[in-house]
Amino acid sequence: REAERERAALAARREALEMGLARRDGVAALLADPERIGGLRGSVAALLAVEPGWETAVATALGPAADAVAVESLDDAVAALRRLRDDDLGRAGMVVATVDDEESTLPPLPSGFRYLADLIIVPPWLRPAVTGLLRGVVAVDDLPTARALVGELPMLVAVTPHGDLLGRAFAAGGSAGTPSRLEVQAALEETADQLGRATDHVTALDDAVAAARRRRDHIA
């Protein structure tokens, strides 16, 4: 049946996405044994919730931090780096949760624009660090809008939903590349929700068929 095929396809997609998050690198090694680093709090991707449609923009603006782990202190970061080096586990980035959100004045934005940091939900203990990493980055709809904004307010950086980033001194973007952990995590959560709904639908259909058969048998 169509509903069962859809459920099977979603289950396969979820499995593929889970395998993508389980790729072997320094981040995976740290997450596989979190007790070795007392202040390891998990992957940044799993700790952030991004407004739908802006995952690629946030991943681009965060750069390597989008694929990093979150730790509580600089000492935890040092311990993690030492473990990666001593055990030859590869490389990993770390977002340090105790970094203070430095006070600086950002210009008011023209109507209709939002700072990218306002498009994410993050635990309070991690927000200062993430806000600092995204300071001055503005969400825009497209490259022409990005060009106009940076031309008017050159101290800012603009990023589009497709991940094209434009600043006065640096720009990045182009065609889609390897998805970040943040993008894979968002896709996994969306697929899991769809799979749950598909499973409920199949169960309801099965129940309806079983009820119809019971009525038929009763009449017979």
C-alpha positions, 0 to 999 in steps of 0.5 A: 500500500502507498502508506506503507511504502511512504513509511518505509521510505521515511524509515530508510531516510531516517536511518541514512541521516542517523548514519550521517550524524555518526560519521567518524571524526574527532567530534564523534569520538568525543561524543562516543565517550562523554564521561572522559570530558566532564564538561562536555554537553553534547553537539552544538547541532543537537542543542540548537533549534533553528527557524525552518528554512534558515538551517543552511544560513546558520550553519554557514554563519557559524562555520566550523562551530556548526559541527562542534561540540559544546563544553562548559569551560576553557579547561574542558576544551583543553582537556578535549584537545589533549585527548584528541591529540594523544589518542590520535582521534582526529580534529574537532571544534568546541564552543565554550559555554562560559564565553561572555556575550560582550556588550557592543552596540549593533545598529538598528536594522531596517524594517523587515530585517532580523539578526540571525541570532534571533532565528535560533533557540538555544539553551540559556547557558550556551546562548552567550557563546552562540550569540557572540559567534553570530554577532552582526550577522543579518538574515536576508532573502537573497544576494541583491538584498545582501548587497544593498544591506552591506552597502548601507551598513558595512559593519554587518554581514548578510546571509541568505537561506541558501547559505550565501554570506556577504560581508565587506571583507569576506564572502562565501557561498555557491552551490550546495556542499556537504551538509553540516551536522546542524543541517543533518540534525534538522533534517533528521528531526523533520523526518522523524516527525514525518515518520511518526505521522506516517506510522500513525496513519498506517496504524489507523488504516490497519485498524479500519481494515480489521474493523471492516473484516470483523463486521463482514465476518459478523454479518456472514 
